[in-house]
Amino acid sequence: MFEEMRQSMIGLHTMKDEHFGIVVVELMAAGLVTVAHNSAGPKLDIVGGNPEEGTKGYLAETAEDFVKHIRHVLDNYEAEHMMAELRTRARNHANTFSDQAFVEGFMKIFDSFVAKNYGESGKAKTE
């Protein structure tokens, strides 16, 4: 599968209302220009995300939207700087969903909770 993805340009994900979309993250991590359905997880967290970070892929709702985005990628793929920047942003964003990022985020919240509720003594704080 990895070899097939390495030889591909576009990752297409058409499922509507996918709650998260790990496949979309995997496509982005593999460096594919991702075209995903404009709903749920891909829209809110993955491809759509924060517009200030720049385009990380394309969102589509209709067959016509998917075709338009696929044509755009195919027509501009040789403009290497444009697609290379998009693919780099997508890979970097996909890393925010890694096991390591999850553990680091969890430990930050956990450490904050322990400090707030137990302090250095290790005993529960009472109010």
N, C-alpha and C positions, 0 to 999 in steps of 0.2 A: 504494500500500500504506500509506504513512504517513497519508494522509487517512482510510482505513478504520480504522486503529488509533486515530486521534484521536477517532473517533466511537464507539468501543467502550468497554465497561466491563471486560470480563473477557478474559483471555488463557488459553486452554486448551491444555495440552501433555500428551498422554496416553502418549507413548512410554516404554516401560519400559527401564531400565538404559542410558539415554543417558549416554555417558561424561562429557560436560560440559554441553552444552545451551545453545549460543549463542542459540538461538531464545528460550529462557526469559529470558536476559539482555535480549534485544531487547524482549520483552514488558514486562518490568519498567522498562526505560529509557523506554519509550513511556508509562508511567504506567498501564498496565492492571493490574488486580488479577489476579495470576497463580495459576492452579490447575494444578499439575504433578504428574506421577507421583512417588510417594514412593520413589525409588530413585536410585542412582548420583549423578551430578553435581547435579541439582536438589536432592536431599536433603542431600548433604554440603556443597556449596559455595555454592549459589545461594539457593534459597528457604529451605531448612532452616537452613544456616549456624549462626551463633552466636545462641542463644536470648536472650542478654543484649541483643542489638541490637533485639529486638522482632520481631513478625511482619512478614514481607516478602512474604507470599503464603501459599498453602495447598497442602498435600501430600495426595494421595489415592492409594489402591491399587485400590479396586473402583469399579464404576460407581455404586454407592450412595454411596461417599465423594465422588466427583466431584459428584453431584447435590446432596448435603448442603452442600458448600462453595459451589457455584454459587447455591443457594437462599439461603444465608447472605449472600452478597455482594449479591444482588438485593434481599433484604429489608432490608439495612442500608445500601445505597448512598446513600440520602437522608440518613442520619446522617453528614453530610458530614465532620465532624471525624474520625470513626472511619476512614473509607476514605481521607480525605486524608492522614492520618498514615501509614497503611499504604503508600499510593502514594509518599509522600515517602521513606520508609525504603527502599522497593524501588528507586526511582530512584537514591538515594545509593549503595546497595549495587551496583547495576549499574555505576556509575562506577568501582568498584574493578576492573572487567574491561576498562577502556578501554585504547586504545593508549598513552596518556600514562602511565597507572598502570603498565602493563607496562614501558615504557621506564625510568621512574623506579625501579621495583623491580630491574630488571636492572642498571642503572647503580650502584645502591647495593651490590649483591652484587659486581659487577665491580670497583668502586673498592676495596672491602674486600679482595678477592682480590689486587689489584695491590699495595696497601699491605702486606699480609701477606707476599707472596712477592717483591716487588721493592723495596719501600721508596722513598725519595726518589731514590736513585741511578739507578733505572731498570735496574739490573743484578740478575739473579736472586740471591737470597740463598742462600748455601750453609751447611750446618750442619756 
